[in-house]
């Protein structure tokens, strides 16, 4: 005959599986043993198990949202070199990553600067911090997302595709100025910006100032309207410094160059 304690354990395991409580399932033997030894009241045991279940649920949710966010690997605020971009306030960026005051209002962040200064890194780092605080983020190269939206338009499901992006509190569009109107019809990008205006936030990185965005949208009026919507509720960071990649390449060249001999000085009279 199977002892009743083993039967109860098997039933409890099945019940916890059915209720989808994996942390409690894993921890209850250890916690009940400790509770028996230390004389915990039932309420303390229950509270401890529930707290661990909630913590594990949060951990799994954050891991799932990080996977969905498609952020650049390793690009966190801890890895960002603020000393290389002196005009960028670390305190300001840290306040931005709290998210509470702007992302709930559908405000935007715009990062401007030449290639290689860390715009994509900073955008991904902000996204990473927001995911850890419970927000949902999507990082995409602008060209990739535009292609998907163009396909949705051809399939007559553009409205639905844009609506699905509403689940993300923040959509990060990297390198918006690499999209050009002569490569493809980019009015879908304007429709995305319009749909999220004052509702959901966007973070956009750009190599060119607004005056050069006429290459992105099909006509000047659309360019003006897109810029107007983006800047209406926006924090703008200028990152106009020398390219990090260029500096690194020049340093590598310097390290690889053989040492120069000092020029000899002719001390003989002419």
For each residue, the residues with C-beta under 8 A, 3 or more apart:
1:
2: 6 7
3: 6 7
4: 7 8
5: 8 9
6: 2 3 9 10
7: 2 3 4 10 11
8: 4 5 11 12
9: 5 6 12 13
10: 6 7 13 14
11: 7 8 14 15
12: 8 9 15 16 28
13: 9 10 16 17 25
14: 10 11 17 18
15: 11 12 18 19
16: 12 13 19 21 22 24 25 28
17: 13 14 20 25
18: 14 15
19: 15 16
20: 17
21: 16 24 25 53
22: 16 25 26 56
23: 26 27 49 52 53 55 56 57
24: 16 21 27 28 49 50 52 53
25: 13 16 17 21 22 28
26: 22 23
27: 23 24 30 31 49 52
28: 12 16 24 25 31 32 49
29: 32 33
30: 27 33 34
31: 27 28 34 35 45 48 49
32: 28 29 35 36 45
33: 29 30 36 37
34: 30 31 37 38 40
35: 31 32 38 39 40 44 45
36: 32 33 39
37: 33 34
38: 34 35
39: 35 36
40: 34 35 44 45 48
41: 44 45
42: 45 46
43: 46 47
44: 35 40 41 47 48
45: 31 32 35 40 41 42 48 49
46: 42 43 49 50
47: 43 44 50 51
48: 31 40 44 45 51 52
49: 23 24 27 28 31 45 46 52 53
50: 24 46 47 53 54
51: 47 48 54 55
52: 23 24 27 48 49 55 56
53: 21 23 24 49 50 56 57
54: 50 51 57 58
55: 23 51 52 58 59
56: 22 23 52 53 59 60
57: 23 53 54 60 61
58: 54 55 61 62
59: 55 56 62 63
60: 56 57 63 64
61: 57 58 64 65
62: 58 59 65 66 131 132 134
63: 59 60 66 67
64: 60 61 67 68
65: 61 62 68 69 131 136 137
66: 62 63 69 71 128 131
67: 63 64
68: 64 65 136 138
69: 65 66 127 128 131 136 137 138 139
70: 138 139 140
71: 66 75 124 127 128 131 137 139
72: 75 120 121 124 139
73:
74: 79
75: 71 72 79 80 120 121 124 125 128
76: 79 80 124 125 128 129
77: 80 93 94 97 125 126 128 129
78:
79: 74 75 76 121 125
80: 75 76 77 118 121 122 125
81: 84 85 118 244
82: 85 88 90 93
83: 86
84: 81 117 118 241 244
85: 81 82 88 117 118 239 241
86: 83 241
87: 238 239 240 241
88: 82 85 92 93 122 237 239
89: 92 93
90: 82 93 94
91: 94 95
92: 88 89 95 96
93: 77 82 88 89 90 96 97 122 126 237
94: 77 90 91 97 98
95: 91 92 98
96: 92 93 99 102 109 126 235
97: 77 93 94 125 126 129 130 133
98: 94 95 101 133
99: 96 102 103 104 129 130 133 135 169
100: 103 104
101: 98 104 105
102: 96 99 105 107 109 201 233 235
103: 99 100 106 107 130 135 169 170 201
104: 99 100 101
105: 101 102 198 233
106: 103 196 197 198 199 200 201 233
107: 102 103 201 233 234 235
108: 201 202 203 204 230 231 233 234 235
109: 96 102 123 126 201 202 203 204 234 235 236 237
110: 203 204 205 206 230 231 234 235 236 237
111: 119 122 123 203 204 205 206 237 239
112: 119 205 206 207 209 236 237 238 239 240
113: 117 118 119 207 238 239 240 241
114: 117 207 240 243
115: 207 243 245
116: 243 244 245 246
117: 84 85 113 114 239 240 241 242 243 244
118: 80 81 84 85 113 121 122 239 244
119: 111 112 113 122 123 174 205 206 239
120: 72 75 123 124 174 175 205
121: 72 75 79 80 118 124 125
122: 80 88 93 111 118 119 125 126 237 239
123: 109 111 119 120 126 127 139 172 174 203 205
124: 71 72 75 76 120 121 127 128 139 172
125: 75 76 77 79 80 97 121 122 128 129
126: 77 93 96 97 109 122 123 129 130 172 203
127: 69 71 123 124 130 131 137 139 170 172 203
128: 66 69 71 75 76 77 124 125 131 132 137
129: 76 77 97 99 125 126 132 133
130: 97 99 103 126 127 133 135 137 169 170
131: 62 65 66 69 71 127 128 134 135 136 137
132: 62 128 129
133: 97 98 99 129 130
134: 62 131
135: 99 103 130 131 169 170
136: 65 68 69 131 167 168 169 170
137: 65 69 71 127 128 130 131 168 169 170 171 172
138: 68 69 70 165 168 170 171 172
139: 69 70 71 72 123 124 127 172 174
140: 70 144 145 171 172 173 174
141: 144 145 173 174 175 178
142: 145 146 173 174 175 176 178 179 189 204
143: 146 147 175 178 179
144: 140 141 147 148
145: 140 141 142 148 149 171 173 192
146: 142 143 149 150 179 184 186 188 189
147: 143 144 150 151 184
148: 144 145 151 152 161
149: 145 146 152 153 158 161 162 188 189 191 192
150: 146 147 153 154 184 185 188
151: 147 148 154 155
152: 148 149 155 157 158 160 161 162 188
153: 149 150 156 158 188
154: 150 151
155: 151 152
156: 153
157: 152 160 161
158: 149 152 153 161 162 188 191
159: 162 163
160: 152 157 163 164
161: 148 149 152 157 158 164 165
162: 149 152 158 159 165 166 191 192 195
163: 159 160 166 195
164: 160 161 167
165: 138 161 162 168 171 192 196 200
166: 162 163 196 199 200
167: 136 164
168: 136 137 138 165 171 200
169: 99 103 130 135 136 137 200 201
170: 103 127 130 135 136 137 138 200 201 202 203
171: 137 138 140 145 165 168 192 196 200 201 202 203
172: 123 124 126 127 137 138 139 140 202 203 204 205
173: 140 141 142 145 176 202 203 204 205
174: 119 120 123 139 140 141 142 205
175: 120 141 142 143 178 205 206 207
176: 142 173 179 189 204 205 206 213 216
177: 206 207 208 212 213 215 216
178: 141 142 143 175 207
179: 142 143 146 176 183 184 186 189 216
180: 183 186 215 216
181: 184 185 186 215 216 217 218
182:
183: 179 180
184: 146 147 150 179 181
185: 150 181 188 218
186: 146 179 180 181 189 190 216 217 218
187: 190 191 217 218 222
188: 146 149 150 152 153 158 185 191 192
189: 142 146 149 176 179 186 192 193 216 217 226
190: 186 187 193 194 217 222 225 226
191: 149 158 162 187 188 194 195
192: 145 149 162 165 171 188 189 195 196
193: 189 190 196 197 202 226 229 230
194: 190 191 197 225 226 229
195: 162 163 191 192 199
196: 106 165 166 171 192 193 199 200 201 202
197: 106 193 194 229 232
198: 105 106 232 233
199: 106 166 195 196
200: 106 165 166 168 169 170 171 196
201: 102 103 106 107 108 109 169 170 171 196
202: 108 109 170 171 172 173 193 196 230
203: 108 109 110 111 123 126 127 170 171 172 173
204: 108 109 110 111 142 172 173 176 230
205: 110 111 112 119 120 123 172 173 174 175 176
206: 110 111 112 119 175 176 177 209 213
207: 112 113 114 115 175 177 178
208: 177 211 212 213 215
209: 112 206 212 213
210: 213 227 231
211: 208 214
212: 177 208 209 215
213: 176 177 206 208 209 210 216 217 223 226 227
214: 211 217 220 223
215: 177 180 181 208 212
216: 176 177 179 180 181 186 189 213 223 226
217: 181 186 187 189 190 213 214 222 223 226
218: 181 185 186 187 222
219: 222 223
220: 214 223 224
221: 224 225
222: 187 190 217 218 219 225 226
223: 213 214 216 217 219 220 226 227
224: 220 221 227 228
225: 190 194 221 222 228 229
226: 189 190 193 194 213 216 217 222 223 229 230
227: 210 213 223 224 230 231
228: 224 225 231 232
229: 193 194 197 225 226 232
230: 108 110 193 202 204 226 227 234
231: 108 110 210 227 228 234 236
232: 197 198 228 229
233: 102 105 106 107 108 198
234: 107 108 109 110 230 231
235: 96 102 107 108 109 110
236: 109 110 112 231
237: 88 93 109 110 111 112 122
238: 87 112 113
239: 85 87 88 111 112 113 117 118 119 122
240: 87 112 113 114 117
241: 84 85 86 87 113 117
242: 117 246 247
243: 114 115 116 117 246 247
244: 81 84 116 117 118 247 248
245: 115 116 248 249
246: 116 242 243 249 250
247: 242 243 244 250 251
248: 244 245 251 252
249: 245 246 252 253
250: 246 247 253 254
251: 247 248 254 255
252: 248 249 255 256
253: 249 250 256 257
254: 250 251 257
255: 251 252
256: 252 253
257: 253 254
258:
259:
260:
261:
262:
263:
264:
265:
266:
267:
268:
269:
270:
